[in-house]
């Protein structure tokens, strides 16, 4: 599948900021099942973008601007060719052994409720892979998707207690439960193609867990599937904060507002000729299946 992605982040300041420093994780890398055809990260200001890698091998772009700045827009855009690998992730940069991803963070710590939930799910699993699929489905069944009660700093324990949250909360709960079961797990930030939704308000988040004989396998508890060719993997971390697309700080300025828009389109449909009268076309994202 060839996906065309445009991710725009626009800041506005009621009174100008005197300086801004940001680190961006907005550039995907190629690996098995994902080939980056073209990708650009651009600013609407005259500033140099410095490219580097972080500790996990994610591609970083960083910049510093001096004001006065009444606005700032960052745009990442490009095309990625994807294949369905049934959630199995291979060929990517691995800088640490899997045991590093057993380490808890404030956002992924498990409390008694999550530990009991994980134990109950694990009791029905035949093996590690089956347990992870059961966990993936159980979180989706327990949680209600809701953008209001949580934000990027909400820990898994609070989202689980409220039984409401967004994709990053689902992923944090999955990671917390998996690590309690001594299964290395990590957060993944990226994009999801939704054929029924042209504009999205943010990227997508899911998780990966280590499975014997398979390696890292992806799970999306927000949709209860293993990621398919409709997913583009951008960054990994111990939690959302380690894979966040934009992190930074500003000096001065008040009344900051933020607007994010994400377009993920099937490039083959965009390039296809117009159908003659009477013909039909159809495109749909097939639900993920279990890895073999």
N, C-alpha and C positions, 0 to 999 in steps of 0.2 A: 504494500500500500504506500502510495506517495502522498505525504501530508505537507500542507503549506500552513505555516504558523506565523501569526503576528501577535506579539505581546507588548502592549503599550502601558507604561506607568507614568502618570502625569501628576506633578505636584503644583499646587498654587499656594501663595503666601499672601495673607492680608497686608502685612507689612514685610518688606524685603528681608531676606536672610543675607547675612554678610559672608557666609561660607558654607559649603556642603561637601561632605566626604561620603562616598558610597562604595560598597563592594557588591558586585553583581554575580550571581550564579544563574545565568540565563542562556548558557551555550551548551547544547547537548554534545556528547561524544559518540563516536562510532564504536560499535561492538557487534557481536553476533546478533543478527536480527534487527539491527538498527544502523543505517548508513547515512551520515550527514552529507547531503549533496551540496548545500550552500547555507551559510549562516552569517548574519551580521548583527552587531550590537552598536547602536548609534545614539547620540545625544543631540538635542536641539541647541546645544551651546558649543562654543569653540573650546574644546578641552581634549587632551589626549587620553585615550583609554589604555591602561597598562594591563597586559594579559599575563596570567600566571596560573599556578595550580595550588590548591589547598592541600591539607594533610591527607585527605581522602582521594585525591586525584581529580577532584572537580575542577572544571575550568572557571577561573575567576577573571572578571574585568573590574578594575578599580579606577577611580578618578577623584580629583579634588577641584573644586571651583571656588573662586572668590567673587563676591557680589559687588553691588547689590543684585539679588535674584528675586524676582517676583513670581517666577515659575521655572519648572524644569521638567522635561519629558525625556524618558528613556524608551527606546523601541528596539526590541529584538525580533528579527524576522528571518525566515529561511524555509528550506524544504528538507524533509527527512524521508528516506525510504525505509519501510519497516516490514518485517515478516512475523508471522505468528509462531512463537517458540513455545507455546503452551505455558508461559510464565517462567521458563528456565532462562537464566541470565548467564551468559558465558562470553569470554573474550574481552571483558572490561578490565580496567586498571584496578588491581587489588594491592593496596599498600600495607595492609595489616592482616594478621591472622583473624579468622572468624571470632575467636574468643574476645576480641576487643568489643564486639557488638553484644556482649553480655552485660556491659557496664550500664548501670542505670543513670538517668539524668532526672532533673526536677520534673520534666514533662512526661517521663516514661516510667516513673516509679510505680510499683504495684502496692496497693493497700490490701487489707484483709478481704475486701469484697472482690477485687480483681483476682487475687490469689485463689479464692474459693471458686470463682467462675472458671478460671483456667483449669483447676483440678477437676471440676465437673465435666468440662469438655474433654479433657485428656482421658478420662475414664472410659469414654466411648470410642477412642481412637485405636485402630489396629496397629499403627506404626506412626512415626513422626510425620510423614507426609499426610496421612489421613487425619491426624490430629490437627494439623495446621489448616486443612480444608474445613474441618468441622468448626474450628475457631473462627475462620473467615466468615462462615455462614452465621454462626451464633451471634457475633457482634452486629451484623446487619439486622438480625431478627430482634435484638434487644434494643438497638438504638433507633432514634428518630432523627432524620436529617433536618437540621434547623440552624440557620445562620445567626440567630439572635443571642443565645446564652453563652457562647464561647468566643475567644479571640486567640491570637497566635501565642499568648502566654498561658493559656489554660492547661493545667496538667491533666493527664489521663484520668486520675482519680476523680476530679471534679466532673469531667464530662461523663464518666461512667456512672457516677451517682445521679446525675441529672438525666441520664439516658437520652440526651440530646446533644447534637454537635454537627460538625462538618467533616469533610474527608480527613483532615489532619488529626482530628480527635479520634476517629475510627482507627487510623493508623497507629496513633500513640497507644491506644488500648490494646491493639493487636501486639505491638512490640512489648508492652509491659507484661502481658500474659505469656508471650512466648519466652521472654527472658526468665520469668519465674519458673517456667518448665525447663530451664537450662538449654534453650534453643537460641542461638545467636540470631538477632533480628535488627534491622535498621530501617530508617525512614528514607523514602524516595520522593523527590519532587520532580514534576514534569507536566506533561500535557495529555489530555484525553480527547479523542475525536468523538463528538456527539453529533450524529447526522441530523438530529432534530433540533439542534441548538447552534445557531451560527455564532452568536456572541456570548462569551462567558465572562464572569466577573473576576475570575482568578484561574490560576493553573490548578493542577490536581496533585493529590498526595496519596501514596500507598506505602506498602512495606515489602521488604524482602526478608526471607528467613533461610537459614542454612539447613539443607536436607542431605543426608548421607547418599552418596553415589550420584546425586544430581547437582550439588553445589547450591548456589543462591537461586531461590525460586521466589517469584513475585506473587503477592496476594493483595487484592484490593477489597478490603472489608466494606467500604462504602457501597460497593456494587456486588459484593459476594462472588467475585470471579477472580481467576488468575489473568493478569493483563494479556491482551491480544495485540494484533498489529495496529490497533487503534490508540496505543499508548506510546508516548515518546518520553524516554527516561533522560533527565537532565542532571540531577545532583543527588548524592546520598549523604547521610549524616546519622549521628546517634539519635537525633530527633529533628523536628521541623527547623529549629533555629540553625542547625548545622547545614541545612540544605535550602534555606530561604532564598528566593530569587533576588531580593534586595535587602541589604542591611547597611545602616550608616548613621550619620549624625549631621546636625546642622548647628551653626552658631548664629544667634540672632533670629529675627523673623518671628512673627506670630500668626495665628489663624491658619495653620497649615491644613489643606484639604488634599485628599488623595483619590485619584480615579484610576482604576485598572480595567483594561479590556483585553480579552484574549480571543483570537479567532483561530480555530483549527479546522482546516478545510481539506477535502479530498482533492488533491491537485489533478488527478486523472479526470474527475468530473468537470473541473474548471476548464481543462484543456480539450474536453470532448466536443465534437461538432454538435450543432443543434439537431435534435431528432426530427425527421420528417413527420408530417402530419400523419397521425394514426399509429405511430410507433410508441413504445413504452420503455422507460428505464427505471431502475430501482437500485438503491444503495442502502445497506443497513449494516450496523455494527453487530457482528455475531457475538453472543455471550461467550465469555471465557470458558475453557474446559480444563479439567484437571490435567496436570502434567502426567505423562506416562511414566 
